[in-house]
Amino acid sequence: MKRSSRRGLLAGLAVAPLVAPRSVLAFPDRPVRILVPFGPGGFADVLARFMAEALAPRLGQPVAVENRPGAGGNIAAEALVRAQPDGHTLLLAGQTITSINPALYARLPFSAETDFATVALLAEVPNLALGGPGTPGATIGDLIAAARTRPAALSYGSVGPGSLTHLAAAMLCAAADITMEHVPYRTAGAAQADLQAGRIHLLFESAGSALGLVRGGGLRALGVAAASRLPELPDVPAIAETLPGYEAVGWYGLLAAAATPATMLARLRSESAAILASAAFAAFLAARAARPMAVPPDQAAAFLATDRARWGAAIRASGARAE
């Protein structure tokens, strides 16, 4: 081989690794979908639709929301890990999928530790402890005092064993050293109806969903399951004021498959970060009593590891299991 030809070949080899595949350069080159592990209408669904509408013009492609409810979010999570890891399929997820289910289920069709890459941690949603006409007292402190004088006479509802609504109440009972009967329901609406009828005495619900019930007079806010009070309900104490350190806050983030190319993840993260910094996103959260998370992608892994340990301990303490 002539020296000039050899030099040309070596130059080509040196440059080749720097040339990105066309699919990466053109990303996204078709519509993007966001999988939601719940049905339409809830906070996760409307958050996904806000992100879809905001991402579409920034990505230059339609972004559709696809509801995949069932199995505690595992159906939607499995759909993500089975899709091509090319950034065109995303998952709107919270601690149920990433932190609760790994401890709740004996087997999962995915690994919460290795199968997901965080695009953005979007919002946290404080929960409210709600009481009804049969609930003793006006605050969580009153309820705790009543439960101590009437062991096992009071009950709390949830949307199922291992759900955030179950764990929030179970953690409350453990922190206060009280006993209350757990009454699981198939839907939040059924639990709310029984609370309003006085058949149960406590129910945890996300603040965004509960505000209307409280302001309408149907239910009472006993306490905020967050480190501080909510601006929307300044007279309702944080449960941490009675039980220091108590907190049961839901959160949501946007995930991609772990094998998604770094350049695609960088694009998704950049566009999402711009949306999170917008006034429109701040207004969206404020209208729903939600808060921005302020956890950048490079700190997401540490956050998720801590969150997984915390909720895993709560699951083990509650004794909840699912198949």
ROVEXFI-910658 format. One record per residue: residue in three letters; z negated, y, x negated of N, C-alpha, C, O in turn. Coordinates in steps of 0.02 Angstrom, whole numbers, padded with zeros to 5 digits, always signed. Example, Ala and Ser with C-alpha at 12.3 -4.5 7.8 and 13.67 -1.06 7.14 Angstrom:
ala-00390-00284-00660-00390-00225-00615-00390-00165-00660-00423-00166-00712;ser-00354-00112-00642-00357-00053-00684-00394+00002-00645-00402+00057-00670;
***
This chain:
met+00000-00060-00042+00000+00000+00000+00000+00062-00044-00038+00065-00093;lys+00041+00110-00028+00043+00172-00067-00022+00210-00059-00056+00206-00008;arg-00037+00249-00114-00100+00286-00112-00102+00335-00054-00154+00344-00023;ser-00045+00368-00039-00044+00417+00015-00057+00384+00082-00091+00412+00125;ser-00029+00322+00091-00039+00286+00154-00112+00265+00161-00142+00269+00215;arg-00142+00243+00102-00212+00223+00105-00256+00282+00123-00303+00275+00162;arg-00241+00340+00095-00281+00399+00111-00276+00416+00185-00325+00435+00216;gly-00215+00409+00212-00206+00424+00283-00246+00376+00327-00276+00397+00377;leu-00246+00311+00307-00284+00262+00346-00359+00277+00343-00392+00274+00394;leu-00385+00292+00283-00456+00307+00276-00475+00369+00315-00528+00372+00345;ala-00432+00419+00314-00446+00480+00352-00449+00464+00427-00493+00489+00463;gly-00403+00421+00449-00403+00403+00520-00466+00366+00539-00495+00377+00592;leu-00489+00320+00495-00550+00283+00509-00611+00329+00510-00657+00318+00549;ala-00612+00379+00468-00668+00425+00466-00673+00467+00529-00727+00483+00552;val-00615+00484+00558-00614+00527+00617-00625+00488+00681-00654+00514+00728;ala-00602+00425+00683-00601+00386+00745-00668+00384+00780-00670+00393+00841;pro-00725+00372+00746-00789+00367+00782-00808+00432+00816-00849+00431+00862;leu-00779+00489+00794-00798+00553+00823-00760+00567+00888-00776+00616+00922;val-00711+00528+00904-00671+00539+00964-00702+00501+01022-00705+00440+01021;ala-00725+00538+01073-00759+00506+01131-00707+00473+01175-00651+00497+01180;pro-00726+00417+01207-00681+00386+01256-00662+00435+01311-00701+00481+01327;arg-00604+00426+01339-00580+00471+01391-00628+00475+01450-00637+00528+01479;ser-00659+00417+01468-00704+00416+01525-00764+00461+01514-00791+00490+01561;val-00786+00468+01450-00842+00512+01434-00820+00585+01437-00855+00627+01465;leu-00761+00599+01407-00737+00668+01406-00723+00693+01477-00733+00753+01490;ala-00702+00650+01522-00682+00671+01589-00740+00668+01639-00730+00684+01697;phe-00799+00647+01617-00854+00637+01664-00874+00700+01700-00880+00753+01670;pro-00886+00694+01766-00870+00636+01808-00797+00639+01831-00770+00693+01843;asp-00765+00582+01835-00694+00580+01854-00683+00553+01924-00626+00539+01943;arg-00737+00546+01963-00733+00524+02032-00798+00543+02067-00844+00567+02033;pro-00804+00534+02132-00865+00554+02167-00927+00519+02139-00925+00462+02116;val-00982+00555+02142-01048+00531+02120-01089+00515+02183-01082+00548+02234;arg-01131+00463+02179-01175+00448+02236-01248+00447+02214-01264+00426+02158;ile-01291+00469+02259-01363+00467+02248-01393+00417+02297-01390+00429+02358;leu-01422+00364+02273-01454+00313+02315-01524+00337+02333-01561+00362+02290;val-01542+00330+02396-01608+00350+02420-01642+00288+02450-01614+00257+02494;pro-01702+00271+02426-01734+00209+02450-01770+00215+02517-01812+00173+02533;phe-01754+00266+02555-01784+00277+02620-01729+00295+02670-01673+00311+02651;gly-01747+00293+02734-01699+00313+02786-01691+00388+02788-01726+00425+02753;pro-01644+00412+02829-01632+00484+02835-01691+00522+02864-01730+00495+02904;gly-01698+00585+02844-01745+00629+02877-01809+00645+02840-01838+00698+02850;gly-01832+00601+02796-01893+00613+02759-01883+00660+02700-01827+00682+02687;phe-01937+00675+02664-01933+00722+02608-01885+00698+02555-01845+00737+02529;ala-01889+00633+02537-01844+00607+02485-01771+00615+02504-01730+00632+02462;asp-01755+00604+02568-01687+00610+02591-01662+00682+02587-01607+00694+02562;val-01702+00729+02611-01680+00799+02611-01678+00826+02539-01636+00868+02524;leu-01723+00801+02496-01720+00821+02426-01656+00796+02393-01623+00833+02356;ala-01637+00733+02407-01576+00706+02380-01515+00745+02405-01469+00757+02366;arg-01515+00764+02468-01459+00802+02495-01455+00872+02467-01400+00898+02457;phe-01512+00902+02453-01511+00967+02419-01480+00960+02350-01438+01000+02330;met-01502+00909+02312-01475+00900+02245-01401+00883+02247-01363+00907+02205;ala-01380+00843+02296-01310+00825+02301-01267+00887+02313-01215+00896+02282;glu-01290+00929+02359-01251+00990+02375-01249+01037+02316-01198+01070+02304;ala-01303+01042+02278-01305+01087+02221-01267+01059+02161-01238+01098+02123;leu-01267+00993+02153-01233+00963+02095-01157+00962+02103-01121+00968+02054;ala-01133+00954+02164-01061+00945+02175-01018+01000+02142-00973+00983+02104;pro-01031+01064+02154-00988+01114+02122-00998+01117+02046-00952+01136+02010;arg-01056+01099+02022-01069+01102+01950-01034+01044+01914-01013+01051+01857;leu-01029+00986+01948-00995+00928+01918-00921+00927+01933-00883+00891+01900;gly-00900+00965+01983-00829+00966+02001-00807+00904+02038-00747+00889+02040;gln-00854+00869+02068-00839+00809+02107-00886+00807+02168-00941+00834+02165;pro-00864+00774+02223-00910+00766+02280-00970+00724+02258-00964+00678+02218;val-01028+00739+02286-01089+00700+02274-01115+00679+02342-01133+00721+02383;ala-01118+00614+02354-01137+00587+02419-01207+00556+02415-01226+00529+02363;val-01243+00559+02470-01309+00526+02475-01299+00462+02514-01269+00460+02567;glu-01327+00408+02486-01321+00342+02517-01391+00313+02528-01425+00296+02480;asn-01411+00307+02590-01478+00281+02606-01479+00205+02600-01439+00170+02632;arg-01525+00179+02558-01534+00107+02549-01607+00089+02557-01640+00070+02508;pro-01634+00094+02618-01706+00079+02628-01720+00005+02625-01675-00037+02631;gly-01784-00012+02615-01805-00081+02618-01839-00105+02555-01826-00081+02500;ala-01884-00154+02564-01920-00187+02509-01956-00138+02463-01957-00147+02403;gly-01984-00087+02493-02023-00039+02454-01982-00001+02403-02009+00022+02352;gly-01917+00006+02415-01874+00041+02368-01836-00004+02321-01792+00019+02284;asn-01853-00068+02321-01823-00114+02273-01748-00126+02285-01711-00139+02238;ile-01727-00120+02348-01655-00130+02363-01614-00076+02331-01562-00090+02300;ala-01636-00014+02337-01599+00042+02307-01601+00038+02231-01551+00051+02197;ala-01659+00020+02203-01666+00015+02130-01620-00040+02102-01589-00031+02050;glu-01617-00096+02137-01573-00151+02114-01500-00129+02118-01460-00148+02074;ala-01482-00090+02169-01413-00067+02175-01395-00023+02115-01338-00025+02092;leu-01442+00017+02091-01428+00058+02032-01416+00015+01971-01367+00026+01935;val-01460-00033+01958-01453-00072+01897-01392-00119+01899-01368-00141+01847;arg-01367-00134+01959-01308-00176+01965-01243-00135+01962-01189-00164+01953;ala-01248-00070+01971-01188-00027+01968-01166-00016+01896-01205-00027+01849;gln-01104+00005+01888-01080+00022+01821-01124+00078+01792-01134+00128+01826;pro-01149+00071+01730-01192+00122+01701-01151+00180+01672-01150+00192+01612;asp-01116+00215+01717-01070+00267+01695-01087+00336+01723-01045+00381+01721;gly-01148+00344+01749-01169+00409+01774-01145+00427+01843-01163+00480+01868;his-01104+00385+01874-01078+00400+01941-01124+00374+01996-01113+00389+02055;thr-01176+00335+01978-01226+00312+02026-01294+00332+02001-01314+00316+01945;leu-01331+00369+02044-01398+00393+02027-01446+00368+02080-01426+00345+02133;leu-01510+00374+02066-01563+00352+02112-01615+00406+02118-01641+00431+02068;leu-01631+00424+02181-01686+00470+02195-01748+00426+02204-01754+00390+02253;ala-01793+00428+02156-01850+00381+02156-01915+00418+02144-01915+00475+02120;gly-01970+00384+02160-02036+00410+02146-02079+00356+02117-02054+00305+02092;gln-02146+00365+02120-02190+00318+02087-02191+00250+02121-02214+00202+02091;thr-02168+00245+02184-02166+00180+02216-02124+00131+02175-02145+00074+02162;ile-02065+00153+02155-02019+00109+02117-02041+00103+02044-02042+00047+02017;thr-02058+00158+02013-02070+00157+01941-02141+00136+01921-02151+00111+01866;ser-02190+00148+01965-02260+00138+01944-02299+00090+01988-02343+00055+01963;ile-02285+00089+02053-02324+00047+02099-02295-00023+02104-02331-00073+02096;asn-02230-00028+02116-02199-00094+02127-02206-00142+02067-02215-00202+02078;pro-02203-00118+02005-02212-00165+01949-02279-00202+01951-02284-00258+01927;ala-02330-00171+01980-02395-00204+01986-02403-00240+02053-02443-00286+02059;leu-02365-00218+02103-02373-00245+02171-02335-00310+02180-02358-00355+02215;tyr-02275-00315+02149-02232-00374+02159-02237-00421+02099-02238-00399+02041;ala-02240-00485+02114-02242-00535+02059-02176-00536+02021-02176-00547+01961;arg-02120-00525+02056-02054-00525+02025-02013-00467+02052-02016-00452+02112;leu-01975-00435+02009-01932-00380+02029-01862-00392+02001-01855-00423+01948;pro-01810-00369+02035-01741-00377+02010-01722-00324+01958-01663-00313+01945;phe-01772-00290+01930-01759-00238+01880-01824-00229+01839-01877-00252+01859;ser-01816-00196+01782-01874-00178+01742-01884-00102+01747-01840-00064+01728;ala-01941-00082+01773-01955-00010+01779-01961+00023+01710-01952+00083+01704;glu-01976-00016+01659-01985+00012+01592-01920+00019+01553-01914+00065+01512;thr-01871-00026+01565-01812-00026+01522-01746-00015+01558-01695-00003+01525;asp-01744-00018+01624-01680-00015+01659-01660+00055+01682-01604+00065+01706;phe-01706+00105+01676-01692+00171+01702-01694+00223+01647-01732+00218+01599;ala-01653+00274+01655-01655+00334+01613-01668+00393+01659-01637+00399+01711;thr-01714+00437+01639-01731+00495+01681-01681+00550+01672-01668+00574+01617;val-01652+00571+01728-01608+00630+01728-01651+00693+01736-01644+00740+01697;ala-01696+00693+01785-01741+00749+01795-01799+00727+01839-01790+00689+01886;leu-01858+00752+01823-01915+00745+01868-01916+00808+01911-01922+00864+01885;leu-01909+00799+01976-01892+00854+02020-01952+00889+02053-01960+00950+02045;ala-01993+00851+02088-02044+00883+02129-02103+00838+02139-02097+00777+02140;glu-02161+00868+02147-02221+00831+02167-02242+00854+02236-02234+00913+02254;val-02269+00807+02274-02285+00820+02344-02358+00802+02356-02375+00743+02360;pro-02402+00852+02361-02473+00837+02375-02480+00802+02443-02442+00815+02489;asn-02529+00760+02448-02545+00726+02511-02605+00759+02544-02649+00786+02510;leu-02607+00755+02610-02664+00779+02648-02701+00720+02678-02670+00672+02701;ala-02767+00724+02676-02808+00676+02713-02816+00704+02784-02842+00759+02794;leu-02792+00666+02833-02791+00689+02902-02843+00652+02944-02856+00593+02935;gly-02873+00690+02990-02919+00661+03038-02896+00675+03109-02856+00721+03121;gly-02922+00636+03155-02905+00644+03226-02967+00656+03267-03020+00671+03240;pro-02961+00650+03333-03019+00664+03378-03077+00616+03368-03134+00633+03384;gly-03064+00557+03341-03119+00510+03330-03149+00514+03261-03195+00476+03245;thr-03124+00560+03219-03148+00566+03150-03211+00608+03146-03211+00664+03171;pro-03264+00582+03117-03326+00622+03112-03320+00679+03062-03298+00669+03006;gly-03341+00738+03082-03343+00795+03037-03277+00831+03030-03227+00812+03059;ala-03279+00884+02990-03221+00927+02982-03190+00923+02912-03135+00949+02901;thr-03224+00892+02865-03200+00888+02797-03205+00816+02771-03236+00773+02803;ile-03175+00804+02714-03179+00738+02684-03251+00721+02665-03271+00663+02667;gly-03290+00772+02647-03360+00761+02632-03398+00736+02693-03441+00692+02687;asp-03382+00763+02752-03414+00740+02813-03396+00667+02827-03438+00627+02848;leu-03332+00650+02817-03310+00581+02829-03345+00533+02782-03365+00478+02802;ile-03352+00552+02719-03386+00509+02670-03458+00498+02690-03484+00442+02687;ala-03491+00552+02712-03561+00546+02732-03568+00499+02792-03615+00459+02795;ala-03522+00504+02840-03524+00460+02898-03511+00388+02879-03543+00342+02906;ala-03465+00377+02832-03450+00309+02811-03509+00277+02775-03519+00216+02778;arg-03549+00318+02742-03608+00291+02707-03663+00270+02756-03702+00225+02742;thr-03666+00304+02813-03717+00286+02862-03693+00232+02911-03733+00201+02945;arg-03627+00223+02913-03598+00173+02958-03550+00128+02918-03489+00131+02929;pro-03576+00087+02874-03532+00047+02831-03483+00003+02871-03503-00032+02917;ala-03420+00007+02853-03366-00033+02882-03353-00017+02955-03315-00054+02988;ala-03382+00037+02982-03370+00055+03052-03308+00100+03060-03281+00106+03114;leu-03287+00130+03005-03230+00175+03007-03169+00141+02976-03175+00093+02939;ser-03110+00167+02992-03048+00136+02969-02997+00189+02948-03000+00247+02969;tyr-02950+00168+02905-02895+00212+02886-02829+00174+02895-02826+00113+02888;gly-02777+00212+02910-02711+00183+02919-02667+00192+02858-02683+00232+02814;ser-02613+00155+02856-02564+00162+02803-02497+00136+02828-02493+00108+02882;val-02445+00146+02788-02379+00118+02806-02367+00052+02771-02310+00030+02764;gly-02421+00020+02750-02415-00048+02722-02455-00057+02659-02468-00008+02623;pro-02476-00117+02644-02513-00131+02582-02474-00111+02520-02414-00126+02514;gly-02508-00076+02475-02475-00055+02413-02438+00010+02419-02413+00036+02369;ser-02431+00038+02480-02398+00103+02488-02443+00158+02461-02503+00148+02453;leu-02414+00216+02449-02454+00272+02425-02508+00291+02476-02563+00309+02457;thr-02491+00285+02542-02540+00301+02593-02600+00252+02591-02656+00271+02605;his-02586+00190+02573-02640+00141+02565-02681+00155+02503-02742+00157+02506;leu-02647+00166+02447-02683+00174+02384-02724+00238+02382-02778+00240+02354;ala-02698+00292+02414-02736+00354+02415-02803+00344+02449-02854+00369+02425;ala-02803+00308+02505-02865+00295+02542-02910+00246+02504-02970+00254+02501;ala-02879+00194+02475-02918+00145+02437-02952+00177+02377-03009+00162+02361;met-02917+00223+02343-02946+00258+02286-03002+00304+02308-03052+00312+02273;leu-02994+00335+02367-03047+00377+02395-03110+00335+02407-03165+00355+02389;cys-03101+00277+02439-03159+00234+02453-03194+00212+02389-03255+00210+02385;ala-03154+00196+02338-03183+00174+02275-03221+00231+02241-03275+00221+02215;ala-03191+00291+02241-03222+00348+02209-03286+00369+02244-03334+00391+02212;ala-03287+00363+02311-03345+00384+02350-03395+00327+02360-03450+00338+02386;asp-03376+00266+02340-03419+00207+02349-03435+00196+02422-03493+00188+02442;ile-03382+00195+02463-03389+00182+02535-03342+00125+02555-03297+00107+02517;thr-03352+00098+02614-03310+00045+02640-03278+00068+02705-03313+00091+02750;met-03212+00063+02710-03176+00077+02772-03124+00021+02782-03097-00005+02733;glu-03112+00004+02844-03063-00048+02859-02992-00022+02850-02977+00034+02873;his-02949-00061+02819-02879-00042+02810-02838-00070+02868-02839-00130+02881;val-02801-00025+02903-02759-00045+02958-02686-00027+02941-02667+00031+02946;pro-02646-00075+02920-02576-00060+02902-02531-00054+02963-02541-00089+03013;tyr-02482-00010+02959-02432+00000+03013-02362-00007+02983-02353-00004+02923;arg-02315-00017+03027-02245-00023+03004-02214+00045+02991-02170+00051+02948;thr-02237+00097+03027-02209+00164+03018-02265+00216+03017-02319+00205+03043;ala-02250+00273+02987-02298+00328+02986-02310+00355+03056-02366+00374+03073;gly-02258+00355+03098-02265+00379+03166-02316+00339+03206-02355+00368+03244;ala-02315+00273+03198-02363+00230+03233-02434+00244+03210-02481+00244+03250;ala-02443+00254+03145-02509+00269+03118-02534+00337+03143-02592+00344+03161;gln-02489+00386+03144-02508+00452+03169-02528+00449+03243-02576+00482+03263;ala-02493+00409+03282-02509+00403+03354-02578+00373+03363-02616+00396+03407;asp-02596+00323+03323-02663+00293+03329-02717+00340+03304-02773+00340+03330;leu-02701+00381+03254-02750+00430+03230-02762+00482+03285-02819+00502+03297;gln-02709+00505+03317-02716+00554+03371-02753+00524+03431-02786+00561+03468;ala-02747+00459+03441-02781+00425+03496-02853+00407+03479-02889+00382+03522;gly-02874+00417+03417-02942+00401+03397-02954+00329+03379-03011+00308+03372;arg-02900+00290+03371-02908+00218+03355-02922+00207+03280-02953+00157+03262;ile-02900+00253+03238-02917+00252+03167-02946+00320+03150-02943+00366+03190;his-02974+00326+03090-03012+00387+03074-02984+00427+03015-03006+00483+03004;leu-02937+00399+02979-02910+00432+02920-02839+00409+02907-02822+00351+02916;leu-02797+00456+02886-02729+00440+02867-02706+00490+02815-02714+00550+02824;phe-02678+00466+02761-02648+00511+02711-02574+00519+02727-02538+00471+02742;glu-02551+00581+02723-02481+00596+02736-02459+00652+02690-02500+00694+02671;ser-02395+00653+02670-02371+00707+02627-02379+00774+02661-02371+00780+02722;ala-02396+00824+02622-02411+00890+02650-02353+00918+02690-02363+00948+02742;gly-02292+00908+02664-02234+00934+02699-02227+00906+02769-02209+00942+02816;ser-02241+00841+02777-02237+00810+02843-02298+00826+02886-02292+00829+02947;ala-02356+00836+02854-02418+00844+02891-02430+00915+02915-02467+00925+02963;leu-02400+00964+02882-02415+01034+02900-02401+01048+02973-02441+01081+03007;gly-02346+01023+02999-02329+01034+03069-02380+01003+03116-02398+01032+03167;leu-02404+00943+03098-02454+00909+03139-02519+00948+03140-02553+00953+03191;val-02537+00976+03082-02600+01014+03077-02594+01081+03113-02639+01099+03151;arg-02540+01116+03100-02532+01182+03131-02523+01177+03206-02539+01223+03243;gly-02496+01121+03229-02487+01110+03301-02551+01089+03336-02553+01086+03397;gly-02603+01075+03297-02667+01058+03327-02676+00985+03343-02728+00966+03369;gly-02626+00943+03329-02632+00873+03346-02679+00835+03300-02712+00787+03321;leu-02683+00856+03235-02725+00823+03186-02761+00875+03144-02742+00934+03143;arg-02814+00854+03110-02852+00900+03067-02842+00882+02994-02838+00823+02976;ala-02836+00932+02952-02832+00922+02880-02903+00919+02853-02939+00969+02855;leu-02923+00862+02827-02991+00852+02800-02995+00872+02727-03048+00893+02703;gly-02940+00865+02691-02940+00880+02620-02872+00872+02590-02829+00839+02618;val-02862+00903+02532-02799+00900+02496-02807+00852+02438-02852+00860+02397;ala-02763+00803+02434-02768+00752+02381-02734+00776+02317-02690+00742+02290;ala-02754+00833+02294-02727+00863+02234-02783+00897+02196-02839+00901+02220;ala-02767+00921+02136-02819+00951+02095-02843+01018+02122-02899+01040+02107;ser-02802+01051+02163-02821+01117+02189-02797+01123+02261-02759+01081+02286;arg-02819+01175+02295-02800+01187+02364-02727+01208+02370-02696+01229+02321;leu-02701+01200+02430-02632+01220+02443-02630+01293+02467-02671+01313+02508;pro-02582+01332+02442-02575+01400+02468-02563+01402+02543-02582+01449+02578;glu-02530+01349+02569-02514+01347+02640-02576+01334+02683-02577+01351+02742;leu-02629+01304+02653-02691+01289+02689-02750+01308+02645-02787+01265+02621;pro-02759+01373+02633-02810+01394+02584-02882+01376+02604-02926+01374+02561;asp-02894+01364+02668-02962+01349+02690-02979+01274+02688-03035+01254+02700;val-02929+01233+02672-02940+01161+02668-02956+01143+02595-02915+01154+02551;pro-03015+01116+02583-03036+01102+02514-02996+01045+02482-02972+01000+02517;ala-02990+01048+02418-02963+00991+02381-03015+00936+02380-03075+00950+02375;ile-02994+00874+02387-03041+00818+02385-03078+00817+02319-03135+00794+02315;ala-03046+00842+02266-03077+00844+02200-03138+00889+02199-03180+00883+02154;glu-03145+00933+02247-03205+00975+02251-03265+00933+02271-03322+00950+02255;thr-03253+00878+02306-03306+00831+02326-03310+00772+02278-03365+00749+02261;leu-03252+00747+02258-03247+00690+02212-03209+00712+02150-03148+00705+02147;pro-03243+00740+02100-03208+00766+02041-03160+00716+02010-03178+00658+01999;gly-03100+00739+01996-03049+00697+01965-03004+00660+02013-02954+00631+01993;tyr-03022+00662+02078-02980+00626+02127-02914+00663+02137-02912+00724+02143;glu-02860+00624+02138-02793+00653+02149-02746+00597+02171-02746+00542+02142;ala-02706+00610+02222-02656+00562+02245-02594+00602+02266-02583+00616+02325;val-02554+00619+02217-02495+00661+02227-02432+00619+02220-02425+00582+02171;gly-02387+00625+02267-02322+00592+02262-02274+00634+02221-02281+00695+02217;trp-02226+00601+02190-02175+00638+02152-02107+00604+02159-02103+00545+02178;tyr-02055+00642+02145-01987+00615+02149-01946+00639+02089-01955+00695+02064;gly-01902+00595+02066-01858+00613+02011-01789+00582+02021-01779+00542+02066;leu-01743+00602+01980-01674+00577+01982-01664+00532+01921-01673+00554+01864;leu-01645+00469+01934-01637+00420+01881-01565+00397+01876-01528+00397+01925;ala-01546+00376+01816-01482+00343+01804-01496+00276+01771-01553+00262+01752;ala-01444+00235+01764-01452+00172+01728-01466+00186+01655-01438+00233+01626;ala-01508+00144+01624-01528+00156+01555-01469+00153+01507-01469+00186+01455;ala-01417+00113+01524-01360+00106+01479-01308+00161+01487-01255+00158+01456;thr-01322+00211+01527-01275+00267+01536-01264+00302+01469-01313+00316+01434;pro-01201+00315+01449-01188+00348+01385-01226+00414+01378-01235+00451+01427;ala-01248+00429+01318-01290+00488+01306-01256+00553+01326-01289+00598+01351;thr-01190+00557+01315-01155+00619+01333-01155+00631+01408-01160+00688+01431;met-01151+00576+01446-01153+00583+01519-01223+00602+01543-01230+00645+01587;leu-01273+00571+01513-01342+00589+01530-01356+00662+01514-01389+00697+01552;ala-01330+00685+01457-01340+00754+01437-01310+00802+01488-01339+00854+01504;arg-01251+00785+01513-01218+00828+01563-01259+00829+01628-01271+00882+01656;leu-01281+00771+01651-01320+00767+01712-01387+00804+01704-01409+00839+01750;arg-01418+00798+01646-01481+00832+01635-01472+00907+01632-01513+00945+01659;ser-01420+00929+01600-01408+01001+01595-01395+01033+01663-01423+01085+01679;glu-01353+01001+01703-01337+01028+01769-01398+01025+01814-01410+01072+01853;ser-01437+00972+01810-01497+00966+01851-01548+01019+01831-01581+01048+01875;ala-01556+01030+01766-01605+01080+01743-01587+01150+01769-01631+01189+01787;ala-01523+01165+01772-01502+01230+01798-01520+01237+01872-01540+01291+01894;ile-01513+01183+01909-01530+01184+01980-01606+01193+01989-01628+01232+02031;leu-01645+01157+01949-01717+01161+01954-01743+01230+01937-01797+01250+01961;ala-01707+01268+01897-01728+01335+01878-01705+01388+01929-01720+01447+01920;ser-01669+01368+01980-01641+01416+02028-01691+01438+02080-01739+01402+02096;ala-01679+01498+02107-01721+01524+02162-01713+01481+02224-01760+01474+02263;ala-01653+01453+02234-01641+01412+02294-01685+01350+02293-01711+01330+02345;phe-01693+01319+02234-01735+01260+02229-01808+01277+02241-01844+01241+02275;ala-01831+01333+02213-01900+01355+02224-01913+01367+02298-01967+01349+02323;ala-01866+01397+02333-01874+01410+02404-01875+01345+02444-01913+01337+02491;phe-01832+01297+02424-01830+01232+02457-01898+01198+02452-01922+01172+02502;leu-01928+01197+02393-01993+01165+02385-02048+01201+02423-02089+01169+02456;ala-02049+01267+02419-02101+01306+02451-02102+01295+02526-02155+01293+02557;ala-02043+01287+02556-02038+01276+02628-02066+01209+02649-02078+01197+02708;arg-02076+01164+02600-02100+01096+02615-02166+01079+02581-02183+01021+02574;ala-02202+01131+02560-02267+01122+02528-02262+01077+02467-02310+01042+02451;ala-02206+01078+02433-02196+01039+02372-02196+01086+02311-02193+01147+02318;arg-02200+01056+02252-02205+01095+02191-02157+01068+02138-02144+01008+02136;pro-02131+01112+02095-02090+01086+02039-02134+01048+01991-02193+01063+01983;met-02105+00998+01958-02144+00955+01914-02153+00983+01843-02204+00972+01812;ala-02103+01018+01819-02108+01048+01752-02120+00997+01697-02158+01011+01650;val-02088+00939+01703-02091+00889+01649-02020+00881+01622-01978+00852+01656;pro-02006+00905+01561-01938+00899+01534-01920+00827+01519-01965+00785+01510;pro-01855+00811+01516-01833+00741+01504-01863+00709+01442-01877+00649+01442;asp-01874+00749+01389-01900+00718+01327-01974+00699+01333-02001+00665+01289;gln-02008+00721+01387-02077+00702+01399-02083+00653+01457-02138+00633+01475;ala-02026+00636+01487-02027+00593+01547-02055+00524+01532-02093+00497+01572;ala-02036+00495+01475-02059+00427+01459-02135+00424+01454-02166+00377+01479;ala-02165+00474+01422-02238+00475+01417-02270+00485+01485-02321+00453+01501;phe-02241+00528+01526-02268+00539+01594-02265+00475+01634-02314+00456+01667;leu-02208+00440+01632-02200+00379+01671-02247+00323+01647-02273+00285+01688;ala-02259+00319+01582-02304+00268+01556-02375+00280+01581-02410+00234+01601;thr-02396+00343+01580-02463+00360+01605-02468+00347+01680-02518+00321+01703;asp-02416+00366+01716-02415+00357+01789-02417+00283+01807-02451+00263+01854;arg-02379+00242+01769-02376+00170+01782-02445+00138+01770-02466+00095+01808;ala-02480+00160+01718-02546+00133+01704-02596+00152+01760-02637+00112+01780;arg-02591+00214+01783-02638+00238+01834-02629+00201+01900-02678+00177+01929;trp-02567+00196+01924-02555+00164+01988-02561+00088+01983-02579+00055+02032;gly-02546+00061+01925-02556-00011+01915-02630-00029+01922-02647-00079+01952;ala-02674+00013+01894-02745+00002+01900-02767+00007+01973-02810-00031+01996;ala-02738+00055+02010-02755+00063+02081-02734+00002+02122-02770-00020+02166;ile-02675-00026+02106-02652-00085+02141-02698-00144+02128-02718-00179+02174;arg-02716-00155+02065-02759-00211+02048-02828-00204+02081-02856-00253+02104;ala-02854-00142+02084-02918-00131+02115-02915-00143+02191-02964-00166+02221;ser-02857-00127+02222-02851-00135+02294-02841-00208+02314-02855-00227+02371;gly-02816-00249+02267-02802-00319+02282-02737-00330+02319-02723-00386+02340;ala-02696-00277+02328-02633-00283+02365-02582-00322+02326-02577-00315+02265;arg-02544-00363+02360-02489-00401+02330-02431-00404+02379-02441-00402+02439;ala-02371-00409+02354-02311-00416+02395-02266-00467+02364-02266-00477+02303;glu-02226-00500+02406-02179-00551+02382-02109-00521+02378-02062-00556+02358;
***
